[in-house]
Amino acid sequence: MTGSKKTPARSGGGDRSPDANGLVDAAYPLTEFFSTALQLEMLPGEQLPEPYRTLLVNEDDMTPVLEAHHDQTMTLRVLSKKMQSQVLLREVLLIG
């Protein structure tokens, strides 16, 4: 990917299914939990500065990545959850 792309994210209905143009909502599942449109800028991972690159550009679960970054155990508190098409969506707060 070259350059960056600013795009408003749809609110309350995004998903990982391609739209008519073959694109997916990059903000999903955030759009399921926020009632206002999000203004996002998509960047290639190599353009992210540290520590954001290490935190966000990886294949690991977020909790152990944050635990390693902060060198402490995190507790997860579920703020909201819902089932959608046999997928569990959760809004969580990590406390360290």
C-alpha positions as CSV (number, residue, x, y, z in Angstrom):
1,M,0.0,0.0,0.0
2,T,1.4,3.4,-0.9
3,G,0.3,6.7,0.6
4,S,-2.5,7.1,3.0
5,K,-6.2,7.2,2.7
6,K,-8.6,9.1,4.8
7,T,-12.1,7.7,5.0
8,P,-15.1,8.2,7.3
9,A,-16.0,4.9,8.9
10,R,-19.6,3.8,8.9
11,S,-21.3,3.9,12.3
12,G,-23.4,1.1,13.7
13,G,-23.3,-1.5,10.9
14,G,-19.8,-2.1,9.7
15,D,-18.6,-5.5,9.0
16,R,-15.8,-7.6,7.5
17,S,-17.9,-8.5,4.4
18,P,-16.7,-6.8,1.2
19,D,-19.0,-4.1,-0.2
20,A,-19.9,-3.7,-3.9
21,N,-16.4,-2.4,-4.5
22,G,-14.7,-5.3,-2.8
23,L,-13.7,-3.2,0.2
24,V,-14.2,-4.0,3.9
25,D,-14.9,-1.6,6.7
26,A,-11.4,-1.1,8.2
27,A,-12.9,0.3,11.5
28,Y,-15.0,-2.8,12.1
29,P,-15.8,-3.7,14.9
30,L,-15.3,-0.2,16.3
31,T,-18.3,1.0,14.3
32,E,-20.5,-1.4,16.3
33,F,-19.7,0.4,19.5
34,F,-19.5,4.1,18.5
35,S,-22.6,6.1,17.6
36,T,-20.8,8.8,15.6
37,A,-18.7,8.4,12.5
38,L,-15.0,7.9,13.0
39,Q,-12.4,9.8,10.9
40,L,-9.7,7.3,10.1
41,E,-6.5,7.5,8.1
42,M,-5.1,4.2,6.8
43,L,-1.3,3.9,6.9
44,P,1.0,1.1,5.9
45,G,2.5,-0.5,9.0
46,E,6.0,0.5,8.1
47,Q,4.9,4.2,8.3
48,L,3.8,4.0,11.9
49,P,6.3,5.4,14.4
50,E,7.3,3.4,17.4
51,P,5.9,2.4,19.9
52,Y,2.7,2.3,17.8
53,R,4.2,0.0,15.2
54,T,5.1,-2.6,17.8
55,L,1.8,-2.3,19.5
56,L,-0.5,-2.3,16.5
57,V,1.4,-4.1,13.6
58,N,1.6,-7.7,14.8
59,E,-0.3,-11.0,14.6
60,D,-0.7,-11.4,18.4
61,D,-3.6,-10.8,20.7
62,M,-3.7,-7.2,22.0
63,T,-3.7,-8.1,25.8
64,P,-0.3,-9.9,25.8
65,V,1.2,-7.2,23.6
66,L,0.1,-4.5,26.0
67,E,1.3,-6.6,29.0
68,A,4.8,-6.9,27.5
69,H,4.9,-3.2,26.6
70,H,3.9,-2.1,30.1
71,D,5.7,-5.0,31.8
72,Q,2.7,-5.9,34.0
73,T,-0.3,-8.2,34.0
74,M,-3.5,-6.7,32.6
75,T,-7.1,-7.3,33.8
76,L,-9.8,-7.3,31.3
77,R,-13.2,-5.7,32.1
78,V,-16.1,-6.3,29.6
79,L,-18.0,-3.0,29.1
80,S,-20.5,-4.3,26.5
81,K,-20.9,-7.4,24.4
82,K,-23.2,-8.8,21.7
83,M,-23.5,-11.7,19.3
84,Q,-23.7,-10.9,15.6
85,S,-23.8,-13.7,13.1
86,Q,-22.3,-16.2,15.5
87,V,-19.5,-13.7,16.3
88,L,-19.0,-12.4,19.8
89,L,-18.2,-8.7,19.8
90,R,-16.9,-7.1,23.1
91,E,-16.0,-3.6,24.1
92,V,-13.4,-4.1,26.9
93,L,-11.3,-2.0,29.2
94,L,-7.8,-3.3,30.0
95,I,-6.6,-2.3,33.5
96,G,-2.9,-2.6,34.5
